[in-house]
Amino acid sequence: MIDFTLSPELEAIRGRIRTFIREVVRPIEERIDESDRRSLVEGVVEMRTRAREEGLWLPHMPPEWGGMGLGHVELAMVQAEAARSRYGSFAINAQAPDEGNMHTLLHWGTDTQKARYLRPLCEGVMRSCFAMTEPEVAGSDPTLIRTRAYPDGDEWVIDGHKWFISGANGARFAILICRTEDDPEMPKAANTAFIVDLPAEGWNQVREIETWHGPHGHAEIVIDGLRVHGDQMLGGRGQGHMLGQYRLGPARLAHCMRWIAQAETALDMMVDRSLKRFSHGSLLAEKQGIQWMIADSAMDLYQSKLMVLHAAYRIDRGDDFRSEVSMAKHFVANALNRIVDRSVQVHGALGYSKDTPLADLALNARWARFADGADEVHQMRIAERAIAAYRDHGSTAAATGNLPI
Ligand SMILES: Cc1cc2nc3c(=O)[nH]c(=O)nc-3n(C[C@H](O)[C@H](O)[C@H](O)COP(=O)(O)OP(=O)(O)OC[C@H]3O[C@@H](n4cnc5c(N)ncnc54)[C@H](O)[C@@H]3O)c2cc1C
């Protein structure tokens, strides 16, 4: 039975996060000058100090790692609250890519690796990155990865090329996915993950890629004769693909939780504007064409929330969640783009200006449809599972959430 009622304890956590974002994070954000790195760092440190004092720290990690020990359904609620502000998820140390790397290290790391990398990430004194995508081959198909690691005594020597590595600039370590096997039994068993201490000789950041959203955040890296000790392997040899998939399930859903907050901001703004703007004898809110946009957006958001909560519920129960996470990721990414676009439309010229958060939301929303699995690749996998379910059971029901209707 799925029950969406929050326990009084969780209702209290949600209230505390909401108040924290409104009363602590937002005022600090308003003081941050993003062109000044020092102002940004100081602002984030101040938010984090307050978050720790208030016990709103690491919602996704177990208490023994200093976290709040929430399940994924509970996390959905906390992430969606935190993402109502730009730096909310940083404030509670639950931002990408560190959040996904923490899950990965917790699950795959040795005790030594956990002590050396997971502990400082949890304490917020280190940042990390995850390096998989390459410019020369389709990131959608990790079996094509060319960055190559060769064994050399106790060490591995790595050559290759990565790009769009979020947070690489200033990261203290990378989880790097490389090809290690020439002729694996299965194409998916060709890659291996290594933890690379940064900075490192042979790891050359050649630029920060200028994106729609600005010049910072995502780096291009040329790897040339990088040496890592065999102890730095994360998971087993040939398990890099599995590790990436394990990491991406909850990480994709965490993106959806943040996108829901952004979509809700855009819908709130759309309604607010429509109640204030008057044209051709009535408020925009009274015009059917505008009501359709509001209604379509409300339905998009409702479906997004249900899909995310249900996928999170399946993860918490230990059920197979791959189709549900794929469907949620695809749907929420597209819903976010639709809702933000409608909100821009209702705002007219104001929506196209940088006077409101809509420009920022629109530029950010576009990558949601291809990063962490492009729409078409998720559709391919969803269709494969629907066809397999029909073949195996004479019904597609198992591939549509396995719900009681
Ligand atoms: C803001 C941002 C942050 C990122 N951060 C990271 C990071 O931290 N670390 C990292 O490793 N990577 C990162 N990436 C890269 C991201 O993971 C890749 O963009 C993504 O995996 C897609 O790979 P690609 O760009 O090579 O596109 P491609 O794989 O070349 O795909 C391009 C398009 O081809 C189509 N396509 C591909 N395969 C199929 C198929 N089988 N069927 C039908 N159509 C298909 C889709 O339309 C797809 O959008 C980031 C990207 C962005 C934009």
The ligand as an ORCA input file, in Angstrom:
! r2SCAN-3c Opt
* xyz 0 1
  C      25.254     20.464    -17.451
  C      25.899     19.130    -17.729
  C      26.619     18.489    -16.726
  C      27.260     17.270    -16.991
  N      28.022     16.704    -16.003
  C      28.717     15.561    -16.274
  C      29.626     15.017    -15.300
  O      29.778     15.543    -14.187
  N      30.337     13.898    -15.630
  C      30.201     13.289    -16.846
  O      30.856     12.277    -17.065
  N      29.358     13.796    -17.793
  C      28.625     14.922    -17.550
  N      27.793     15.457    -18.511
  C      27.672     14.810    -19.802
  C      26.354     14.053    -19.964
  O      26.316     12.958    -19.096
  C      26.231     13.658    -21.454
  O      25.906     14.855    -22.150
  C      25.178     12.609    -21.720
  O      25.546     11.356    -21.202
  C      24.946     12.438    -23.244
  O      26.164     12.167    -23.900
  P      26.627     13.071    -25.148
  O      26.566     14.497    -24.768
  O      27.901     12.506    -25.647
  O      25.494     12.877    -26.244
  P      25.372     11.668    -27.288
  O      25.519     10.359    -26.596
  O      26.216     11.961    -28.449
  O      23.843     11.814    -27.680
  C      23.367     12.927    -28.439
  C      21.925     12.675    -28.801
  O      21.830     11.520    -29.626
  C      20.615     10.868    -29.407
  N      20.879      9.459    -29.058
  C      21.959      8.933    -28.424
  N      21.826      7.597    -28.312
  C      20.633      7.277    -28.876
  C      19.903      6.067    -29.065
  N      20.385      4.902    -28.623
  N      18.705      6.136    -29.684
  C      18.200      7.315    -30.122
  N      18.838      8.490    -29.966
  C      20.027      8.467    -29.345
  C      19.892     11.626    -28.272
  O      18.989     12.539    -28.828
  C      21.018     12.377    -27.601
  O      20.589     13.562    -26.952
  C      27.140     16.666    -18.278
  C      26.410     17.310    -19.276
  C      25.797     18.528    -19.026
  C      25.082     19.225    -20.131
*
